[in-house]
Amino acid sequence: MTTDTPQQKTGLRFDFNKAVEDARRDFPAATAKVAFFDLDAPDVDAQMQKFYDGLSPAAKKNVDNIRVDNPDFLTSRASPAAWRAADGSGIGILMAYGTRTHLSDIEQMAFNPAEAAKHLNYTFQHELGHLVVKGADKHGNYAEHAADAFAVLRGFQSGFLNRRDVKEISDGRAMLCWLNCDVTHITSMSLDALIINPKQKNFMSLDADQTAKLAARHAEKFSTNYEPGSMFTLLNALPRWALSREDRLATGLDGLANVVLKTERSSLSFYVAARILTTAKAKQDAGDPKMADADFTGDKWDKVFARIDRAKKSRDIGAEKAVEKDGTVKPKNAMQKIALRLKSLSV
């Protein structure tokens, strides 16, 4: 489901064709055999079929879901995605919306629907990250960390995102883990780290290759390892959609509470659990209807949040302090300021 949303409200505009040009310019080798599809183009179905028809028989097996008469075709093109053929040919596909925002993605990434340009750019860069960051074209938490980190860095560099925007994305990723038992997309720890980084201004001077490599380093550092018996392993093994919403919430809450109570406050597992619970409680306090069924009362929860509060004295959980200090990433020098200004005037 999509919605037409005015982009001019933020003063930014997303141009799908320009994004494709930039991607091919910055990553010529990685995108040489990639087909880009604007899901809002009136002839996108015909474009996909033409691309499919031009492939070799062997290559067609890797991208059969874009064959128009495939029963799974409509599902495949229903939302942004990117993948590369597994045969080593380098053939890849990137699908994203050019003018409309995908409502489920807005919910996941927590953007205000009025900020369509930010959302469209972020989604495109995220999918591009899956194709240009080393190892990000595989399924799993590493790939999502890499793609999200890449999208944030590109958003900073282009002027589409500031720290507060990234915190909203990070909040959305945190809630996915709990609400949907979605461990694959829990990338809040690397997004928070990008916000908190005291050398953040240096991101502006990275070239395309350096940006992709930094995204890969963040993915290597922060992706979850699914240790046997860990909360992440248990959540990932759940038949998510076979459970009722109430059971998903309760299972997630109990697992997260146990992680906070039983792991070292300096550990990655503690940070992730504390990050999710802090966000969930804040949203409940703000009246978010999705949090209405969450029960944070009782001695156990008093101990959980007391332990999180103690950890916050030495860790900026949720990047709250970093966002309070400065809500924007500034260009490093005068030339970058001029370039960003000219870009805003040319769209």
Buried (B, 14 or more C-beta within 10 A) or exposed (E): EBEEBEBEEBEBBBBBEEBBEBBBEBBEEBBEBBBBBBBBBEEBBEBBBEBBEEBEEEBBEBBBBBBEEBEEBEEBBBBBBBBBBEEEBBBBBBBBBBBBBBEEBBBBBBBBEBBBBBBBBBBBBBBBBBBBBEBBBEEBBBBBBBBBBBBBBBBBBBBBBBBBBBBBBBBBBBBBBBBBBBBBBBBBBBBBBBBBBEEBBEBBEBEBEEBBBBBBEBBBEBBBEBEEEBBBBBBBEBEBEEBEEEEBBBBBBEBBBBBBEEBEBEEBBBBBBBBBBBBBBBBBEEEBEBBEEBEBEEEEBEEBBEBBEEBBEEBBBBBBEBBEEEEEBBBEEEEBEEBBEEBEEEE
